[in-house]
Amino acid sequence: MSFKKIVTPYYDYIVFVVVLLLSNALWKICVRGEDSLDAVVTLLGTDITSFFQIQMQHIAKQVFTIVHIFKPDISYDGLYTIFLARHHCIGIVWGCTPVKQAFIFLCLMLSVSPQSWHKTWYIPLGWAFIYGVNIWRIAIITIMIIPHPEWFEVLHTYIFKLFFYGIIFLMWLLWVKLNQHQTVS
């Protein structure tokens, strides 16, 4: 059996992994900044901190609004910090914005066959969905760490990060399958 016959059924998945890894590497090369509330964020050396500060504040406000419904005893500083019970808080840093995931999603969509590019409506729809998933991801993490602050690292770094990339994979897979179906029809 030839290499081509072995790889052909998995071609789309190989493309997904390669594009995911390359777009992630490109992001890390081009965008720099510490994960702190006062970080300076640069894109190829140009300061883009204010763009992320607007995003951070917006996300913090949305997360606070959701979490406050379930936990009315929390408070919000109006910027990037949500204060929880027992002197704990959660700070929304630039890495909490879905900008990187939106960039990766765009790269994935651009890697799909050019015949499907006329359906560019899927990209802004995907960005809106990624935005919503990100807000709910942070809200759920926040709710879960109120009684268990020690869970933050596992929830944030492992479980919900994998979940987020799983959602992006499913969005990409839906797009690929829709386009395969329309190509065959």
Secondary structure as GFF3:
##gff-version 3
##sequence-region A 1 185
A	DSSP	alpha_helix	3	7	.	.	.	ID=ss1
A	DSSP	three_ten_helix	8	10	.	.	.	ID=ss2
A	DSSP	alpha_helix	11	30	.	.	.	ID=ss3
A	DSSP	beta_strand	31	32	.	.	.	ID=ss4
A	DSSP	beta_strand	42	43	.	.	.	ID=ss5
A	DSSP	beta_strand	46	47	.	.	.	ID=ss6
A	DSSP	alpha_helix	49	70	.	.	.	ID=ss7
A	DSSP	beta_strand	75	76	.	.	.	ID=ss8
A	DSSP	beta_strand	81	83	.	.	.	ID=ss9
A	DSSP	beta_strand	89	91	.	.	.	ID=ss10
A	DSSP	three_ten_helix	94	96	.	.	.	ID=ss11
A	DSSP	alpha_helix	99	110	.	.	.	ID=ss12
A	DSSP	three_ten_helix	114	119	.	.	.	ID=ss13
A	DSSP	alpha_helix	122	145	.	.	.	ID=ss14
A	DSSP	three_ten_helix	149	151	.	.	.	ID=ss15
A	DSSP	alpha_helix	152	153	.	.	.	ID=ss16
A	DSSP	pi_helix	154	159	.	.	.	ID=ss17
A	DSSP	alpha_helix	160	184	.	.	.	ID=ss18
###
